Amino acid sequence: MKLSDHEKDGIVVLEPKGKIMGGPDASLLHDKLYEFIGQGKKKVIIDLSKVDWMNSTGLGILISGYTTLRNNEGELKLANVTEKIQSLLTITKLIMVFEAHDSVDAAVKSFK
């Protein structure tokens, strides 16, 4: 997995690309989130449009990020959830935990 980031209207947008399956990927996302929290940036969107696949460890990474931000008075939202990942979130009932939006712009607007 590769991870890039940028800001839109003061909200951090993380863009993972490839497969989210644990290993070094877990610490990459986790460390990046803590870096932003340390900078006082607590509104984060994860754009999943370029994620090919995610396994249970990948879901754990998302849950960890969600929990990390919540514990630091922040919020994490998902954008551009692909059909594969949508079904994974539905099967695991995590669709009720994560707030998902059709686009990054829609997710940004939901913070206001």
TORRO-763518 format. One line per 4 residues: their letters; for each residue x, y, z of C-alpha. Coordinates in Angstrom, 1 decimal, padded with zeros to 4 digits. Each point is the difference from the previous one (the first is absolute). Layout:
<rs>
A) X/Y/Z | ...
</rs>
This chain:
<rs>
MKLS) 000.0/000.0/000.0 | 001.1/003.5/-000.8 | -001.4/002.9/002.0 | -000.2/003.7/-001.0
DHEK) -001.7/002.8/001.7 | -001.1/003.6/-000.6 | -002.4/002.5/001.7 | -003.3/001.3/-001.3
DGIV) -001.7/002.8/001.9 | 002.2/-000.8/003.1 | -001.0/-003.7/-000.1 | 002.6/-002.7/-000.5
VLEP) -000.6/-002.3/-002.9 | 001.9/-003.3/000.0 | 000.2/-001.9/-003.2 | 001.2/-003.6/000.3
KGKI) 000.7/-001.8/-003.2 | 000.2/-003.7/-000.6 | -000.8/-002.7/002.6 | -000.5/000.6/003.7
MGGP) 001.1/-003.2/001.6 | 002.0/000.8/003.1 | 003.7/-000.4/000.6 | 001.9/003.3/-000.5
DASL) -003.3/001.5/-001.4 | -001.5/-000.1/003.5 | 002.7/002.2/001.5 | 000.1/002.3/-003.0
LHDK) -003.6/001.1/000.4 | 000.2/000.0/003.8 | 003.1/002.1/000.1 | -001.4/002.4/-002.6
LYEF) -003.2/000.5/002.1 | 002.1/000.7/003.2 | 002.1/002.5/-002.0 | -003.2/001.9/-000.9
IGQG) -001.5/-000.2/003.5 | 003.3/001.4/001.3 | -000.4/002.9/-002.4 | -003.6/000.6/001.4
KKKV) -001.6/-001.4/-003.2 | -002.8/-002.2/001.1 | -002.4/-000.1/-003.0 | 001.1/-002.8/-002.4
IIDL) -001.5/-001.5/-003.1 | 001.4/-003.3/-001.4 | -000.6/000.0/-003.8 | -000.3/-003.7/-000.9
SKVD) -000.4/000.5/-003.8 | 003.4/-001.5/-000.8 | -000.1/-002.9/002.4 | -000.2/-003.3/-001.8
WMNS) -000.5/-002.3/002.9 | -000.2/-000.1/003.8 | 000.1/-002.9/002.3 | -000.9/-000.3/003.7
TGLG) 003.3/001.5/001.0 | -000.8/003.0/-002.3 | -003.4/000.4/001.7 | 001.9/-000.1/003.4
ILIS) 002.2/002.9/-001.3 | -003.1/002.0/-000.8 | -001.6/-000.8/003.3 | 003.2/001.0/001.8
GYTT) 000.2/003.3/-001.8 | -003.7/000.7/000.8 | 000.6/-000.8/003.7 | 003.2/002.0/000.1
LRNN) -001.7/003.1/-001.3 | -003.1/-000.5/002.2 | 002.2/-000.3/003.1 | 001.7/003.3/-001.0
EGEL) -003.3/001.8/-000.6 | 000.2/-000.4/-003.8 | -002.0/-001.5/-002.8 | 000.8/-002.4/-002.8
KLAN) -002.2/-000.4/-003.0 | 000.2/-002.1/-003.2 | -000.4/001.1/-003.6 | -000.2/-001.8/-003.3
VTEK) -000.6/-003.4/001.5 | 000.3/-002.6/-002.8 | -002.6/-002.7/-000.5 | 002.4/-002.7/001.4
IQSL) 000.8/002.0/003.1 | -003.7/001.0/000.4 | -001.0/-003.7/000.1 | 002.8/-000.7/002.5
LTIT) -001.2/002.8/002.3 | -003.6/-001.3/-000.4 | 000.8/-003.6/000.9 | 002.0/001.1/003.0
KLIM) -002.7/002.5/001.1 | 002.7/002.7/000.0 | -002.2/001.9/-002.4 | -001.9/001.1/003.1
VFEA) 003.2/001.3/001.6 | 001.7/002.0/-002.8 | -001.6/003.0/-001.6 | 000.5/-000.5/-003.8
HDSV) -000.5/002.5/-002.8 | -000.1/-000.3/-003.8 | 002.8/002.6/-000.4 | 002.7/001.8/001.8
DAAV) -002.0/003.3/-000.5 | -003.1/-001.5/001.6 | 002.1/-001.3/002.9 | 001.6/003.5/000.4
KSFK) -003.4/001.7/000.1 | -001.3/-002.5/002.6 | 002.5/001.4/002.5 | -001.6/003.5/-000.1
</rs>
